[in-house]
């Protein structure tokens, strides 16, 4: 792992991939924008397969992994281009089923859900009652805004009401925002972060927690000496998680940080701008690449 601003700018993974045994890919901002794949992503995955480099997916998607796989297939991303697919919702889902972790064990049966209908897979096989009012809830599950274009302020009254009752909140998506179809929208992490500011009890799952990579690697079946490369676009989740797990990481600068770096997808930013952003966030990267490409 390189430290600070000592990193390599590359034009594609082919320049460095010989050093690695496998790749862990983020999805949003790297492979697709929530609606369609980026032009270079499928060819890059095909090239990785041809090179014999296994690929796993690790996404802060607050839904079951099977839902993520189905959505990828709908986008035209073939299932044989990657191996394990781990969504943050799957990590939380497994914890909710087991209820062996002390935090999860204390959760009651009555849950209020904040998030879109597409995330309802989180309740499959769960012994819970979904309620509509904070006054009836034992805990909150936040998978995102109810409407994609809601602001965090829409949930202010709900969060205050939940805090008044000291309800625990489960957030299986630490992302604060994402680019969906070219539009910047908030994610579950923005709502949960506001609840924490109010003093609320939040349980986070997936990146930047190192445990998310452990969960992924168990499915990946790679030995402890395997050399892994993470590809992501978010300093607060992908890069922070890679730093926490001690893994090399390639930052796709044309993702969520493209605007502040002044470099659109497919182009590399000025090193000074990227150095300043890394210094401001305290993150370390191994490589900078303008797009997920071969």
Secondary structure, 3 states (H helix, E strand, C coil): CCCCCCCEEECCHHHCHHHCCEEEECCECCCECCCCECCCHHHHHHHHHHCCCEEEEEECCCCCHHHHHHHHHHCCCCHHHCCCEEEHHHHHHHHHHHCCCHHHHCCCCEEEEECCHHHHHHHCCCCCEEECCHHHCCEEEECCCCCCCCCHHHHHHHHHHHHHCCCEEEECCCCCEEEECCEEEECHHHHHHHHHHCCCCEEECCCCCHHHHHHHHHHHCCCCCCCEEEEECCHHHHHHHHHHHCCEEEEECCCCCHHHHCCCCCCCCCHHHHHHHHHHHCCCCCEEECCCCC
